[in-house]
Amino acid sequence: MPQPSATPERLVDPAVLARMRGLRLRAERIVEGFVSGLHRSPYQGFSNEFAEHREYVPGDDLRYVDWRAFGKTDKVYVKRYEEETNLIGYLVLDISESMTYRSESTAARSNPLVPIGRRSANPLPEAATMSKLEYAQTAAAALAYLILRQQDAVGLATFDDRVRTLLRPSGSPSHLLPLLTTLAEASGGEKTSAGPIFHELAERLGRRGVVIILSDLFDDPDELLAGLKHFRCRRHDVIVMHVLDPAELDFPFEQPTLFKGLERLGELLVDPARLRKAYREEFAAFQQRVASGCRTQGADYVLMRTDRPLEAALTAYLHHRQARLH
Amino acid sequence: MLGWLAAAAAPILIHLWMRQTRRETVWAALRFLQAALERQARRLRLQHWILLAIRTLLLLCVALAAAKPFLDRGGVLADFGAGTHHVLVFDTSLSMGLVSEQQSRLNRAQQVSERLVGQAGGNDRFSILAMSGDPRIVLTESADKAAVRRAIEGLIPTAGVAAPGKAMALVSKLLNLGSDVDQPAQTADGAVRVLFLTDLDEAAWQGAADTAGPEREALQRLAKVAELAVVDTAEPALVGNASLETLRYEPTLPTIAGPIAITGEARLNRASEPFATVAELVVKNEVVATQAVTLRAGTTTPVSFSYRFIDAGDTAVAIRLREENLLADNARWAVVPVRERVRVLCVEGARDAARYLQAALEPTDKTDKPIVIERIADADLSRTDLTAFACVFCCNVAQFGEDEARRLDRFVRQGGGLVLFLGDRVQPAAYNRVLGAEGPTAPTVATAIKPIFRLASTSANDPASSALLPVTIEPAISQPSYRVDPKGYAHPLAAPFRGRERAGLLTTPVMRYFPLRLGKLSPTRDASTSSAVIAMELDRGDPLIVTSDHGRGRVAVVATAASFASIDPATGGPWTAWPAWPSFLPIINGLLEYSSGGASADPGLLVGDPLIQPASQEPNATAMPPIIETPTGEKAEALLTSEGGWRFTGTDEPGVYRLGSADAAALSHRFAVNTSAVESSLSRIDPRSLPATLSVLTTDDWNGAHDSTAAQTPLHRLLLYAALTLAILETVLACQFGRRSA
């Protein structure tokens, strides 16, 4: 089983993050808060920006009594402020055994961390230089860094057939290190059980936020879509980043191959050339099923091929999301 | 040894090498691979089913094509277009009744035609003709299939002879009777099909096989407007047939005075082994004698019976063979005119002129003699009732009065025989005048209704226009002749002498005689109507005996005398020594039989021959057509002809027919009708000798692939095309499926 070799330094590529700077992640619908002052909350709260006065009623916090107004009017008023709330991003990372797959190819000409301008366009499917887990770890680190740079809070959950780690969201810059450490330590787990996990996380995550799921979603589509629905019921904004290896999409094998299934799925000796079309059709149907299910649930679906540049996928997604919110 | 070991290890090495070439990899999306495998398996199963169906269909097409099936045009497409006029000409002759494998040839023809009718389209029409004897139209251009079937089922084999030539003429007439008389209407789309269903009897179809035959010309004409075909209904196996070909009796003037010999000739045709059977003598429809006979293939076997008749009169006689096949030709019928005695009148112009003649006719002194002679003087002729006599011999009568001439003429016309022996008293000019050129031309009183049977094909012999004396008698000459020319023994009078040259005929001495000249009648007589025949000649070529038919009787003229009483003035000797010559007795008896046998002679009627009675010249002759009773007991009336005679065409059965006037209580006269030996022979013509315009198929061919002549479309070519298309489709699909799988 391939073991992740990510380190905190590698996960946060400054070049990648530099290209992502300036992008704003905005929550959709009911996610309160704003990023860099652009997200105004519809709710009033106790913040730096005054909103209005109201008469004191017993139980109000005495810290918010406007003593100056009391001196002038002999009436006790409580100051109310517009509450300025940060975005809470929940990174949900699939660390099951299937995520450790990386296609084997001697012609790995694609490095997802190489800037696009310096890379030649090759229409042929290319083998990934990273496993899906490494790719997802990198993406999660980049997103965490971005969110923290925007002074929003970010949390992290990893799971396979159960929730392995759960870091509470925090907007503190110092939160980045334990988060990256947790990411780096995440390794291949057991069999995927995304559906029940999503239900569990939906219950355990506190405030509403943006749930960013990074997984290959190799589970029963109905169950995982039910889990997504649970997130939506908890009024989370859900972004599904479907991390797939190019070999899983294109099935480029030619010779008779003995496929040894991860997650204890057994072995299969087939002639890939004869089976390619049927496999692609089956996989496309699965992918289509998940994508359409996400759209139905109001979740965003992003396909992330591990042979594609990571920043290209993130940038394209964020541009698309920004344009949709505005 | 090590080499073999290495060879044995090759499969293991190959297996290991194949294992080496196999890749192994971990795989996360195995569930999709499994689903793809199942999907692939389902698709492969579907593809295999498709290919299996195509290959099965391909093999089915090839197998069906090998079976050469036909598409019945009597289906949906049949009701479009003008349809086809099928003219089915059935051979209903005797040989079509030949049975083999419990099925007659006509049965096979009926099956073929009924199948054709069943497959015909709604617009097809059928005409049915029966081709036997006088062909007849059974059904004229009918689209009613039920009526057509009834007409076909109603056909039965007759005892007649196939007549394709007449049938072709009738077909031409039938086609010309279409809506457009000048142009056969059915030729608009070429949809006229003439189908002869026959056994290709050799005698019947020889005319079609001969390049100059009339039937061939008729076929060529028909082929211009119709498609012609023959369905050969003859059985492939060899089926023999026994038949009785001839029947004769001896003497030809039978009496109850003595037995007569009745002889038939039996023949076995188309058989590989001898056939033992029993021959029966049938008299008055009762078997009176039987005889075991063994017939050998291809040879004629005589069958003889001796029988003495009890009663006088016309008696039906037959010899019959016991045999199952073609019953009609197993028997031969004859009507024997049995007399109590044969009475002969001898008229003497001089004393003892008939003395030797009487001696010749009555060579014995027995009282129970079959022949009774009555000698009278010529003066008594006018007072003698001639009707009681079978024959009148006139010996050296000088001349005849006109009344005598008329009586003799009527006597002969009614069937009597007249033999004129000449002599020194004869006045030839008087003979020529009274009996010849200026003699009686017609009977003066009504005569009996006994008809004159004559075949339609025989030359006319108008009894009214022929003279009683068939020759012109020239003055007598003394020209000794010591040799008689029998003229090839062709005449019945000379025939008994064939092979018996020492019987005295050839050396008969004649010193003086009357030269007889034929064809020198007066302008009022038509020589061409005379049936005078020279039976034998003298040295110089002058006729010695001339015979002629006259009415129902016959006349014979002998150029010399019948006795020694006539003296040659040149030599003082008798005209001839013939009365003392060995040939005299048989000639005299021959003259009696021949001349008397005119009325009773078997006309040789065959099944299908029409009977024709010319118009009677008698003033009081009745115009009523006779009633004719067939052998099966049915009665029919003959048809009156426009000339005043009558005609009967219903001689469809062999046997004895009875005939009488419509107003007569009894049917008094009989005549026999027999089958033709042509049909009994079962000889067949080679189909290859028939013209190419006439395609010939056997019934098996017809049943297997008859669409070339019938309303069916062959499917084997279509099936082969379908098989080829399927083969191409299979190849393309297999390639396509292979590519998709890849």
Interface residues (C-beta under 8 A of the other chain):
Chain A: M1 E97 S98 M99 Y101 E104 K132 D216 F218 D245 E248 F253 Q255 P256 T257 L258 F259 K260 G261 L262 E263 L265 G266 L268 L269 V270 A273 R274 L275 K277 A278 Y279 E281 E282 F283 F286
Chain B: T21 R22 R23 E24 T25 V26 W27 A28 A29 L30 R31 F32 L33 Q34 A35 A36 L37 R39 Q40 R43 R740 S741 A742
